[in-house]
Amino acid sequence: MPETEVLIIGGGPAGSTLARALRQAGKDVAIMDKAIFPRDKVCAGWVTPAVMQELEIDPEDYARDHVLQPIHGFRTGRIGQPLVQSDFPGEPASYGIRRIEFDHYLLQRCGAQLMMGETFSSMKRMAGGWLVNDSIRAELVVGAGGHFCPVARLIGAKRSRETAVAAQEIEFEMSTQQMADCPVDGQRPELFFTPDLKGYGWIFRKGKYLNIGLGREDKHKLSGHVEQFCQYLAQIGRIPRDLPGKFKGHAYLLYPHATRPLIGDNVMLIGDAAGLAYAQSGEGIRPAVESALLAVQVIHNCRGDYAMDRLRPYVDKLEERFGARQPKAKAVKTGKRVQRARQMLAGMLLKSRWFSRNLLIRRWFLHEQDRPLPASTIHVS
Ligand SMILES: Cc1cc2nc3c(=O)[nH]c(=O)nc-3n(C[C@H](O)[C@H](O)[C@H](O)COP(=O)(O)OP(=O)(O)OC[C@H]3O[C@@H](n4cnc5c(N)ncnc54)[C@H](O)[C@@H]3O)c2cc1C
């Protein structure tokens, strides 16, 4: 019967980062993913320099064989209002990647045994670990299967009680004519907040690819919101009227409101499976990578005993890094007048250059205040 010390379910950025770090520490690691890579992933594909640093990716080197769009500014505002431009000359403030390439690159270099095209379906308790899919013994199972991770469900995640962000997106290669007509500057992604402030849409050009999407913390009539947004963008000439293909949807949890158990005996969750995306921006790749970097230290310190108590420092480390989780209090019903006043205030703030640059972009979207975790965290002796 195949055996491994650590079995990671999911080969996205969380899974491959953990696998690479554990392999560097000499552990026996396998990754199981139901997809065969390169696989696509619904995502805008925006990463900060902190992510590149934590993953030890040299942008110049990566850009030789992959799409890497440097970002030097953002255009932000409310749908229907003129946008405010915030520029960041010098080093790129962020990058645009294509998930189909990025995740494959991370997985290929991680050094773990890869079990691709294999779907996780069950795990049964056995002495010193788990029996997965009735065929693989593992001392530690790590759920890194994204928002719908089956390991998360098995250890108690209750999706019906969660408030997730629901998002839809399309990414396509533009024709020569579409490229010539597209006024969007790759160096300046555009973010459009919805009038009710429950979400935002974006247009993001990465070389010859255009990514358009919208996410909301309220999945009610999401397709209708996406359709209206696209009609608006086409009307103001930002996107082609003839979009090829359909929008694809996905979901994720914002960390402050997530309530999923993070550990159990011989099992833990990382990345979207744990529900870690940043509250204001929905950025999830950095928290996914960081959760893996935090987990590796704890796994190493367990010295082969993965009882729940030994894994508890992982929960403490997540809280230290991302703050305490505060499951959402029941929504307080606000009157129409309060809602209107709030929306007016937000509309005014979004027109302010100072607010857009310093709070919205630098603090909430770039998270400049959070220094990257040292990549050396992953070089465990
Ligand atoms: C529309 C949209 C736009 C986004 N834009 C951004 C952005 O621009 N920047 C950013 O930082 N974040 C963004 N995010 C969030 C980001 O995509 C996630 O936070 C990130 O992918 C989490 O990585 P992960 O490794 O935890 O999970 P994932 O990348 O979701 O990987 C999970 C893996 O698990 C595998 N899997 C699932 N179930 C099983 C199973 N039963 N058996 C085996 N394998 C399984 C899947 O095939 C997949 O490969 C966006 C999300 C959405 C929905």
The ligand as an ORCA input file, in Angstrom:
! r2SCAN-3c Opt
* xyz 0 1
  C     -12.856     35.534     -9.562
  C     -11.707     35.445     -8.588
  C     -10.638     36.337     -8.729
  C      -9.554     36.255     -7.846
  N      -8.498     37.103     -8.038
  C      -7.421     37.045     -7.225
  C      -6.285     37.840     -7.460
  O      -6.218     38.590     -8.433
  N      -5.242     37.753     -6.601
  C      -5.263     36.913     -5.516
  O      -4.297     36.890     -4.740
  N      -6.331     36.109     -5.285
  C      -7.397     36.136     -6.115
  N      -8.455     35.281     -5.910
  C      -8.371     34.299     -4.834
  C      -7.402     33.172     -5.230
  O      -7.771     32.636     -6.469
  C      -7.404     32.051     -4.164
  O      -7.283     32.629     -2.898
  C      -6.251     31.068     -4.383
  O      -6.411     30.353     -5.575
  C      -6.159     30.072     -3.204
  O      -5.171     29.113     -3.479
  P      -5.288     27.633     -2.898
  O      -4.013     26.957     -3.229
  O      -5.727     27.686     -1.487
  O      -6.497     26.947     -3.685
  P      -6.747     26.724     -5.247
  O      -5.873     27.589     -6.062
  O      -8.218     26.830     -5.423
  O      -6.292     25.229     -5.511
  C      -7.048     24.150     -5.015
  C      -6.703     22.889     -5.788
  O      -7.381     21.786     -5.162
  C      -7.828     20.890     -6.145
  N      -8.956     20.116     -5.620
  C     -10.170     20.571     -5.253
  N     -10.977     19.547     -4.849
  C     -10.227     18.414     -4.956
  C     -10.470     17.023     -4.705
  N     -11.660     16.568     -4.263
  N      -9.477     16.129     -4.930
  C      -8.265     16.548     -5.392
  N      -7.988     17.863     -5.661
  C      -8.943     18.778     -5.442
  C      -8.226     21.794     -7.314
  O      -8.197     21.107     -8.550
  C      -7.158     22.903     -7.239
  O      -6.072     22.658     -8.119
  C      -9.554     35.316     -6.784
  C     -10.629     34.429     -6.646
  C     -11.697     34.488     -7.539
  C     -12.828     33.525     -7.370
*
